[in-house]
């Protein structure tokens, strides 16, 4: 893939990721909690969805690192995104161990909610970095 095409593809993939993440976290989760009437029930749906989002995110961030390897600040940002995404995999795995999927209950709420805050914080940092990258890319045009 030609370098210019790869960069455009990478930027488009980041836009798609940003839109999906923003829509899900800003709209779907809130609507789901209103419809279901329960944070816990919506949490089990979110658990499944975030597994997909995590697996989609990693190749996008790796591709971005590859395509922007000659642009130092974007390359460093992409490597940091990859690093944070890998951490999210581990945190997600630990959160999953604290859930009883059959009974749909949280086994240890104190530990779960602490880890969940870490997960949300890392996710927010990822979103902010992607937002920053996209703003710079748009400003550059």
Secondary structure by P-SEA (a helix, b strand, c coil): ccaaaaaaaaaaaaaaaaaaaaaaaccaaaaaaaaaccaaaaaaaaaaaaaaaaaaaaaaaaaaaaaacccaaaaaaaaaaaaaaaaaaaaaaaaaaaccccccccccaaaaaaaaaaaaaaaaaaaaaaaaaaaaaaaac
